[in-house]
Amino acid sequence: MYNKSKIDRLISFITERNGIGDKELLADAVQREFGLEQDRKLYYCDDFALRFSKSEKKRMSNTVLALSALQKYDDRPVIVCIVSKATNYLMLANTTFLQKISHSSQNLRVDNIRGSFNGSDILEFVDGIENSPENFPELFAMHSSFTFQENLERLVEATNGIAGRARKFVIGDLEKKRIAEAPERAKAFLESAEYRDLQEDLNRRVASVQKEIALAAGIDNVNIRGRIIEYLITETDPSLKDQIIKALQENTPLPPFRTEDKLGDYKKIYPNFHTETDIKTKVRFLDGNPKAYNIDKLLEFLAAEKSVYLIYLLGINPDGSVTARLCSVFDARLLRATHLIRHWSGRNSRGVAQFYGTALSDILQDKEPPRLDMQQSREYLEKLMES
């Protein structure tokens, strides 16, 4: 969770001391002002972690931090303060904003976290957004939709040229034809009785665990929160589900559980439609830009006959009530709320898409039925296939 008021105060405190020119003096002043703990070279509290470096340039080559040290604090904003004679530069250095690991990284693997990153490894721009304090809330919302493991796999590939587990989906003529037909299939499904059946099915599942969903909305970690809610809605095996519900009701630690990183959370097969539905929760009183989907996984699914991909938006209101909308992935409002994260793209991946959280709130408030624009949908698919 991004504590805007506290981080704004931190930024102001450091900016007001531009020209101090001494990182030790500045670190001491910040530590006393904010009551920070120290873990080797990192200062931290529950709301952020902070590393001070000395350089005359914002783009510095100094080693900043070990990846293993970053892992411990990657669930909160990790800020690097570069102290020059005239200016104190601030950048976010969470794993989402690293392009690779440069120092002592020869043995870096997904099961062997080694190496450190330099200042030059921190992205100055992330998909056109400058890595600077005025954009920290938006950037951290982007980071919050990825797990450390997802970023680690990307960094391993970028650092060592080691192919990740994912593979770029190869699109032949038949696959391209079926992908191009996907908006028409989606339109036919939205006008069918099967759409109403799926919507009512999901709504019933939500109603059966609505109290527990409201409790889960209070979980700080956005990834765990989303996975718990998806599990409560889709899982039919009562054993682990009952343990999770009991933990939420009694406010005790959650039992270990694992969800697969699949394209959709809920599959339902009809004679003429094979549906996959991804559940996206939006806590209405919190900021956040949830990850939308892996582009290769989406294209591979849409290349299959009868495939229809949907997004089930679940808005959780401050009073614990919920609002739900079942949309096609090609819904015109949703496409306008989707942006592609290019720095995830590479030789083995077309990257990922992400939703703007504010736009999801607008869709939840909109009582109009789903709407599709065929031309807009086809152009969007062309962009995905070319990415």
Buried (B, 14 or more C-beta within 10 A) or exposed (E): BBBEEBBEEBBEBBEEBBEBBEBEEBBEBBBEEBEBEEEEBBBBBEBBBBBBBBBEEBEBEEBBBBBEBBBBBBBBBBBBBBBBEEBBBBBBBBBBBBBBBBBEBEEBEBEEBBBBBBBBBBBEEBBEEEBBBEBBBBBBBBBBBBBBEBBBBBBBBBBBEEEBEBEBBEBEEEBBEBBBBBBBBBBBBBEBEBBEEBBEBBBEBBEEBBEBBBBBBEBEEBBBBBBBBBBBBBBEEEEBBEBBBEBBEEEEEBEEBEEEEEBBBBEBEBEEBBBBBBBBBBBBEBBBBBBBBBBBBBBBBBBEEBBBBBBBBBBBBEEEEBBBBBBBBBBBBBBEBBBBBBBBBBEBBBBBBBBBBEBBBEBBEEEEEBBBBEEBBBEBBEEBBEB
